[in-house]
Amino acid sequence: MQASPHAARIVPVACRRPRGRNSDRLSGGGPRQGRAVIIVKTPSLDEIERIALQFGLDLSHEDLVSFRGLMAGPLASYGRLQELIEPRLPVKYPRSPGYRPDRPEDPLNAWYYKTAIEGAPRGPLRGRTVAIKDNICVAGVPMMNGTSVLESYVPDVDATVVTRILDAGGEIAGKADCESLCFSGASHTTDNGPTLNPYDHARSAGGSSAGSAALVAAGEVDMAIGGDQGGSIRIPAGWCGVYGLKPTHGLVPYTGAFPIEATLDHLGPLARTTADVATLLEVIAGEDGMDPRQTRVKAEAYSKALTGHVEGMRIGIVSEGFAWPGLSQADVDDMVMRAAGRFEQLGAVVSTMSLPMHRDGIHIWNAISIEGATALMLKGNSMGTNWKGYYTTGLLDAFARGWRSRPDDLSDTTKLVLLLGEYMQSRYHGRFYAKAQNLALKLKAAYDAAFQQVDLLVMPTLPMKATKIPAGDAPRAECIARALEMLPNTAPFNVTGHPAMNVPCGLSQGLPVGMMLIGKSGAESTLLRASHAFEHAVDWKKA
């Protein structure tokens, strides 16, 4: 028996058949599918007065009564909205919720939930297993996004990337653990306990897509999807020794994923080989018509770019990406410099270039991420307003109830963002966020000018090797430093939206070192071509 094309419930196995990738993008939904029924009430005079005082309005009792009466008409519209059935992202493949694995089954503490959702009977991912970062909705499978304030939430929709993976024949193996609300570049802020580095269990796996990278590195899955707002695909890829690509902003739809800041949000692939990264990117890239981050994006057949050679390619080593005061380790800088030099032996033209504004990228990112995340992720309860697209209302409801009733349970990195972001907004009224976004245009122009001379930029993905996981009783300052200190090379490209990829290039003291390749907007094929050539010319574990 086939389900109605308009059915939105998660139905039993025998009642669900796969449909094509672009069919039935949205389906019906309503209270019968478990939607909460919210009765919109007329505000009391006390509530109106409190709001008036918040905005400095001087209203008399008569004014309050008058405005309360005038609200009746608009409130009737809210009542009607509750009666209407909103569209929903389709859930096309049967599944069970799965289970939380215990530590013997999950020695790296990298899983949140394990399951086995089989996709279409054929396709480019048939026979391949994929882990999904736990900030991405998979219908029927619990989602925590690393924070206890969301722990009871079970999505009722599949994110676009999930549907595309299943349509391509992939198997969703489960939800990979991630940092608390993804606001950390290490792997110790999650409320599930630290994810451990496969090369040294005392060290960070990197974040925030910690579980995604660790599971790929450990061979537990073939591929994974990560999210990246300041480096959160490339950082764990660098420290776990896997390939991780942050695509051009908007190339991969963010629909159905938990955002931090819309101008910084990216989803992308991680895998043990460049070829697998290319295959997974082919599957998930392209517009879905529901994500405002996507504007005239164009997906390509990325696997065809893997020619194995880079003859004639122009590669620029960015000097400002090396020797960060107080952060860079000499062995990392040296290993990446030597790895970049290998491209010359492969036929590329390699030169060193200076991009002074690269050093300001982290400062621009800080203002955008802190104030933007406060507005969208926290005060906007994960969805915010003023954009057209698909709003995951169930996620909004669950997160709003969770964090507003238990704000003390947020991580220290999130509390820092909330406190500072609200201060900057209330004290300076968004002026510095606006200035940072203007400077983002200048930063992008600086990189684009460099791309007039070269095809790719190169620098260390991270200034240092994987750091040790802070002890449970470590001071707050230490925990926050370990969570955010590694961002200066990765974060600027979230600001500008250029594609950037971690390529493992060697081991130092038994720990992976990553080289970051950065390309023009939309030049993922060039990145993948260079990564593929390097991968096949250099055994990075022996470098």
Secondary structure as the mmCIF struct_conf table of DSSP 4:
data_model
#
loop_
_struct_conf.conf_type_id
_struct_conf.id
_struct_conf.beg_label_comp_id
_struct_conf.beg_label_asym_id
_struct_conf.beg_label_seq_id
_struct_conf.end_label_comp_id
_struct_conf.end_label_asym_id
_struct_conf.end_label_seq_id
HELX_LH_PP_P HELX_LH_PP_P1 GLN A 2 SER A 4
TURN_TY1_P TURN_TY1_P1 PRO A 5 HIS A 6
BEND BEND1 ARG A 9 ARG A 9
HELX_RH_3T_P HELX_RH_3T_P1 VAL A 13 CYS A 15
TURN_TY1_P TURN_TY1_P2 ARG A 21 ASN A 22
BEND BEND2 SER A 23 SER A 23
BEND BEND3 ARG A 25 LEU A 26
STRN STRN1 SER A 27 SER A 27
HELX_RH_3T_P HELX_RH_3T_P2 PRO A 31 GLN A 33
TURN_TY1_P TURN_TY1_P3 GLY A 34 GLY A 34
HELX_LH_PP_P HELX_LH_PP_P2 ILE A 39 SER A 44
HELX_RH_AL_P HELX_RH_AL_P1 LEU A 45 GLN A 54
TURN_TY1_P TURN_TY1_P4 PHE A 55 GLY A 56
HELX_RH_AL_P HELX_RH_AL_P2 HIS A 61 LEU A 70
TURN_TY1_P TURN_TY1_P5 MET A 71 MET A 71
HELX_RH_AL_P HELX_RH_AL_P3 ALA A 72 GLU A 83
BEND BEND4 LEU A 84 LEU A 84
HELX_LH_PP_P HELX_LH_PP_P3 ILE A 85 PRO A 87
STRN STRN2 ARG A 88 ARG A 88
BEND BEND5 TYR A 93 TYR A 93
STRN STRN3 TYR A 99 TYR A 99
TURN_TY1_P TURN_TY1_P6 ARG A 103 GLU A 105
TURN_TY1_P TURN_TY1_P7 PRO A 107 LEU A 108
STRN STRN4 TRP A 111 GLU A 118
BEND BEND6 PRO A 121 GLY A 123
TURN_TY1_P TURN_TY1_P8 PRO A 124 GLY A 127
STRN STRN5 THR A 129 LYS A 133
TURN_TY1_P TURN_TY1_P9 ASP A 134 ASN A 135
STRN STRN6 ILE A 136 ILE A 136
TURN_TY1_P TURN_TY1_P10 ALA A 139 GLY A 140
BEND BEND7 VAL A 141 VAL A 141
TURN_TY1_P TURN_TY1_P11 ASN A 145 GLY A 146
HELX_RH_3T_P HELX_RH_3T_P3 SER A 148 LEU A 150
TURN_TY1_P TURN_TY1_P12 GLU A 151 SER A 152
BEND BEND8 ASP A 156 VAL A 157
HELX_RH_AL_P HELX_RH_AL_P4 THR A 160 ASP A 167
TURN_TY1_P TURN_TY1_P13 ALA A 168 GLY A 169
STRN STRN7 GLU A 171 ALA A 176
HELX_LH_PP_P HELX_LH_PP_P4 ASP A 177 ASP A 177
HELX_RH_3T_P HELX_RH_3T_P4 SER A 180 CYS A 182
BEND BEND9 GLY A 185 HIS A 188
BEND BEND10 THR A 190 THR A 190
TURN_TY1_P TURN_TY1_P14 ASP A 191 ASN A 192
HELX_LH_PP_P HELX_LH_PP_P5 PRO A 194 THR A 195
STRN STRN8 LEU A 196 ASN A 197
TURN_TY1_P TURN_TY1_P15 PRO A 198 TYR A 199
STRN STRN9 ASP A 200 SER A 204
BEND BEND11 GLY A 207 SER A 209
HELX_RH_AL_P HELX_RH_AL_P5 ALA A 210 ALA A 217
TURN_TY1_P TURN_TY1_P16 ALA A 218 GLY A 219
BEND BEND12 GLU A 220 ASP A 222
STRN STRN10 MET A 223 GLY A 227
BEND BEND13 GLN A 229 GLY A 231
TURN_TY1_P TURN_TY1_P17 SER A 232 ILE A 233
HELX_RH_AL_P HELX_RH_AL_P6 ARG A 234 CYS A 240
TURN_TY1_P TURN_TY1_P18 GLY A 241 GLY A 241
STRN STRN11 TYR A 243 LYS A 246
BEND BEND14 THR A 248 THR A 248
TURN_TY1_P TURN_TY1_P19 HIS A 249 GLY A 250
BEND BEND15 LEU A 251 VAL A 252
TURN_TY1_P TURN_TY1_P20 THR A 255 GLY A 256
STRN STRN12 ALA A 257 ALA A 257
BEND BEND16 ILE A 260 ILE A 260
TURN_TY1_P TURN_TY1_P21 ALA A 262 LEU A 264
STRN STRN13 LEU A 267 ALA A 271
BEND BEND17 ARG A 272 THR A 273
HELX_RH_AL_P HELX_RH_AL_P7 THR A 274 ILE A 284
BEND BEND18 GLY A 286 GLY A 286
BEND BEND19 GLY A 289 MET A 290
TURN_TY1_P TURN_TY1_P22 PRO A 292 ARG A 293
BEND BEND20 THR A 295 ARG A 296
HELX_RH_3T_P HELX_RH_3T_P5 TYR A 302 ALA A 305
BEND BEND21 GLY A 308 GLY A 308
TURN_TY1_P TURN_TY1_P23 GLU A 311 GLY A 312
STRN STRN14 ARG A 314 VAL A 318
HELX_RH_3T_P HELX_RH_3T_P6 SER A 319 GLY A 321
BEND BEND22 PHE A 322 PHE A 322
TURN_TY1_P TURN_TY1_P24 PRO A 325 LEU A 327
HELX_RH_AL_P HELX_RH_AL_P8 ALA A 330 GLN A 345
TURN_TY1_P TURN_TY1_P25 LEU A 346 GLY A 347
STRN STRN15 VAL A 349 MET A 353
HELX_RH_3T_P HELX_RH_3T_P7 PRO A 356 ASP A 360
HELX_RH_AL_P HELX_RH_AL_P9 GLY A 361 ALA A 373
HELX_RH_PI_P HELX_RH_PI_P1 THR A 374 LEU A 378
TURN_TY1_P TURN_TY1_P26 LYS A 379 MET A 383
BEND BEND23 THR A 385 ASN A 386
BEND BEND24 GLY A 389 GLY A 389
HELX_RH_AL_P HELX_RH_AL_P10 THR A 393 SER A 405
HELX_RH_3T_P HELX_RH_3T_P8 PRO A 407 ASP A 409
BEND BEND25 LEU A 410 LEU A 410
HELX_RH_AL_P HELX_RH_AL_P11 ASP A 412 TYR A 428
TURN_TY1_P TURN_TY1_P27 HIS A 429 GLY A 430
HELX_RH_AL_P HELX_RH_AL_P12 ARG A 431 ALA A 450
TURN_TY1_P TURN_TY1_P28 PHE A 451 GLN A 453
BEND BEND26 ASP A 455 ASP A 455
STRN STRN16 LEU A 456 PRO A 460
BEND BEND27 THR A 461 LYS A 465
HELX_LH_PP_P HELX_LH_PP_P6 ALA A 466 THR A 467
STRN STRN17 LYS A 468 LYS A 468
HELX_LH_PP_P HELX_LH_PP_P7 ILE A 469 ALA A 471
TURN_TY1_P TURN_TY1_P29 GLY A 472 ASP A 473
HELX_RH_AL_P HELX_RH_AL_P13 ARG A 476 LEU A 484
TURN_TY1_P TURN_TY1_P30 GLU A 485 MET A 486
TURN_TY1_P TURN_TY1_P31 PRO A 488 ALA A 491
HELX_RH_AL_P HELX_RH_AL_P14 PRO A 492 THR A 496
STRN STRN18 ALA A 500 SER A 508
TURN_TY1_P TURN_TY1_P32 GLN A 509 GLY A 510
STRN STRN19 LEU A 511 GLY A 519
TURN_TY1_P TURN_TY1_P33 SER A 521 GLY A 522
HELX_RH_AL_P HELX_RH_AL_P15 GLU A 524 ALA A 537
HELX_RH_3T_P HELX_RH_3T_P9 TRP A 540 LYS A 542
#
